[in-house]
Amino acid sequence: MGGFDMESLVDATAGAIGSLASTTILYPLDTCKTKYQAELRTPNLRKYRNLSDVLWEAISKRQVLSLFQGLGTKNLQSFVSSFIYFYGYSFFRRMYIEKSGYKSIGTKANLLIAAAAGACTVAITQPLDTAASRMQTSDFGKSKGLWKTLSEETWGEAFDGLGISILLTINPAIQYTAFDQLKQRLLEGQIGNPQSLSALNAFLLGAVSKCAATCLTYPAIRCKVMIQAAESDEDADQDPEERSRKTVSGALYAIWNKEGFLGFFKGLRAQILKTVLSSALLLMIKEKITKSTWVLFLGIKRFLFLSRSRLKSS
């Protein structure tokens, strides 16, 4: 395995581990946020007035553990997505540098590379993302397993929200481009030119970059949640017009019709809280374990090389 592929693999592994940890830590908050975003009703009929209402519903129904419904699927989707994204991002970035001959990469090129890596990731992992959203937004205590969720749907339904998910690849593109640019400037300004950020600096830069990306793309995020959400018992007998919100145009019209312009930003604060904490934790963990991952992979490579040498000599 060459140095090029090794570095991409290390970056992908560290990113996937960071994603797994941050997803698990913040999952109850993510469940509350997603169920709050998925509800679409006129103000006087709302079940959830604010984010805490979702938590109190779980407590009152003695379904606190249901705040973790879909965690296994979400972790699988998060790990696979992050691995593919970080591998693709690192691979395309290094390919660009090698082909162009530049020592660093500009903002425009970085955005295109990040978007390309994100689009590849979405196309591969969309069924897992849809299943995780269905399980998470199911009524408390009534979530189905991954296989049952997927088997009850057509392939078309498994890819619900694919178009808007591809559109949302601009979100991590903005985030990681901003993070890389800020990181580069911060490291250049430090004495001794260190190769990695401190945990605090990585956390802060991750928070700032994700906050900017979330605010810019939030209306699309809200539509995606609604398209992928499971039907509740109360919506089981909804009419065809209500079902049409499972399309992008239908979701946009439904939000405008029932909640007005501000409906496009319902749950924005909860989204920022969750995604900023999640991304900051991911990047902080990734930044701190990258060196350890390098050591691990180099150790495995050396072990395999020695084993191969011994087999040849014998």
N, C-alpha and C positions, 0 to 999 in steps of 0.2 A: 504493500500500500504506500503510495507516494505521499510526500509532505502536503501536497495540495489537497488530496482527499482526506488525509488524516486530520488536517486542521478543520475542514468542513464537518467531519464526523464528530470531533471533539466539541465544536461549537453547537452542533445539533443536539448532542447528548446532554450537555450542560443546560441548554435552553429548555429541553423537554423535562428534565428533572426539576428545574426551577418552576416550570408551569404546573407540574404535578403537585408540588408542595403548596404553591399559592392558591390553586384551585381548591384543594382540600381544606385549607385553613379558613377560607372565606366562603365556603359553600352555603351555609345557612343564610348568610346575607344575600348571596346570589339568588337563592330560591325565593326569598321575600321580594327582592327587586323584580325578578322575572314575572312572578304572579301579579304583582302590582302593575307592571307595564302591560301585561296581557289583557287586563280587564278593560272593556270598552263599553261604557254606559254613560247616560246623561248624568250630570252632577247630582241630581236629587235621588238617583237610584243606585249610586255607587256602593259597592260592598266594602271596598277599601278606601277610606278617606286619606290615609297616609301609609307609609311603609310599615309602621309598627302594628297596624291593624292585621297584617298578614301573620305576624309573629303571635299576636294575641289569639288569633283564630286557631293556630296550631296548638297553643297552650290550652285553650278552653276545650278543644276536642280531644285532649290528651294524645296528640299526634306530633309531639315535639320531634321525635325521630324522623317523621316524614319531611322535616326540613332538609334531610339528607337523601330524599328520594331521587334516584337517578345519578347518585354520586359516582358509582362505578363506571357508568357509561360516559359521564362527563369527564372523568379522569382519563379514560381510554381515549376519548376524542381529543382532550387537551394534550395528552402526551404525544399521540400520533401527529396531531396538527403542528405542535411546536417543533417536533423533530423534523418533519418535512419542511416546515417554514425556515427554520434556522439553517438546515442543510442547504436548501435551495438558495437562501439569501447569501450565505457564505460562499457557495459554489459560484453563483452568478457574479457576485462582487469580485471574487478573485479572478474569474475568467475575464471580466471587463478590464481589470488592472493589467493582467498579462497581455491581453490583445491590444490595449490602447497604449501601453508603455508608461502610463502615469503612475506616480507613487501614491497618490490619493485619489479619491473619487468625489465628484461634484454633487451638489444637492439634487439637480434634475436627474442625473444618472442614478443616484441612490434611490430616488423615488420610483423610477421605472423598474429597477431591480427588485425593490421590496414589493412592488405591486405584482410583478411577474411571479415571485415566490409565493405570494399570498393567493393568487389565482390558482396556481398548481395545487396548493394545499386545500383550498375550498372544493375544487373539483373532485378530489380524492375522498375527503372526509365528510362531505355534506350529509349522507345518510346517518352517520353517527351524531352529527350536530342536531339534525331534526329529531332523532329519537330521544336525545338528551333533553331537548326543549319540551317534547310531548310529556315525558316522564316527570319533568320538573314542574310543569304547569297543571298536571292532573290534580283532581281534588285530593286533599290530604288523606292518606291511607288507601288510596285507590290506584296508585301508580303501578303499571305493568313492567315486567322485565324487558330487557333489551330485545331478546329474540321474539317475544310475543308482540312487542310494539312494532318491530320491523315486519314480521310475518303478516300482520293484519292490514298492512298498507300496500299499495301498488308501488312500483318503482318510481312513478311520477310523484306520488305523495312523499316518498322517501327523500326526494330532492326538492321538496317545498322550500321556497326562499333562495334557490340557487343563484338566480339573477341578482338579487339584492345582496347576497353574501359576496358575490364577485365584486359588486360595486363597493362594498364595505372593505375590500382589500386596501383601499386608500387609507383606512384607519391605522393599521399597523405600519403602513408605508410612511405616513406622516410621523407616527410615534418613533419608530426606530431610526428614521433619518434624523429627526430632531435630537434623539438621544446620542447617536453617533457623532453628530456635529458638535453638540455641547460637550460631550466627553473629550473629543479631540482638543477642543479649545481649553478645557479645564486642565487636561494633562500637560499641554504645552506650557501653561502658565505656572505649573508647580515646579518647585526646586528639585533638581535631580532627575526630572522627566520620568516619573514612575510609569510602569506599563499597565497598571490596573487602578481602578477607583477604590476609594474606601467604601465600606458598606453604606455609610450615611450619604455620601455624595451620589452613589449609584441609586439609592432609594429616592433622593430628591430629584435627580435628573429624570428618573423613570416616572415619577409623579407628574412633573411639569409637562413632559412630552406627551403622556397619555391624556392628560386633562385637555390639552389643546386639540388632540385628535378626536376625542369624545364629543366635545362641544360642536365641532364642525360637522360631524356625521350623525348626530343623535336622531333626527327625524327618520333616517333610514334604519337605524337600530330599533326604534320603536315599531316600525312596520314589520321588520323581520321577526320580532318576538310574537307579534299578533298572527302572522302567517303560519308560524311553526307551533303555536300554542295548541294544547289539547282542548277538546270541547268539554266543558263542565256539564254536570247533570242539568243545570239550569238552562244551558244552551242547547240541549239535546234536540229540542223540537223547534230550533230556530228556522226561519223561512229562508228561501234561496237567496234573498238579498243579503241576509246576514252571512250566509256561507261564502258570498262573493268576496268577502274581505280577505280570503285566503290568497288573493292575487295582490300584486303591488298596487295597481290602480284602485282595486276594491278597498284595500286597507287605508290608502290615502283619503279616499272619499268618505269612508266610515268615520275616520278620526275627525275630519273637517265637519261632517254632518252632525256628529254627536257631541264633540268636545271643543270644536272651534280651533283657531290657530294655536292656542296655548296647549291643546291636546298633543300636538306634535312634540312637545317638550315635557310631557307628563313623565315623571320619574327621572328627570335629568340629574337631579342632585344625588339620587340613589345610585344611578349609573356611574356618575363621576366618582362617588365614594368607593364603590366596588371595583371599578376598572382601574382607578388610580392606585388603590392599595394592591390589587392583584398584579398589575404590571410592574409596579415599583418593587414588590416582593420578588417577582420573577426575575427581573433584571439584577436585583441585588444578589439573589442566590446564585444566578448564572455567573455573575462577575466573580463571586468568591470561590465557586467550585470548578471554574474552568481550568485553573492550574492543577488541581487534584485530578481532574479528568485526563489532562495531558499525561500526568505521571502514570495513571492507570493504563491508558492505552499504550504508552511507550513500554511499560512493563509487560503487557500482554504481547506486544510485537516482538520484544526481545525473547520472551519465553518461547514463542512459536518459532523464532529464528534458530534458537539453540536446539530445540527439539528436532527441527528439520535437519540441522547440521549433524546431530548425533545419529539420526536415522540413515543419513547418507554415508557417514563414516563406518557404520556397522554393516 
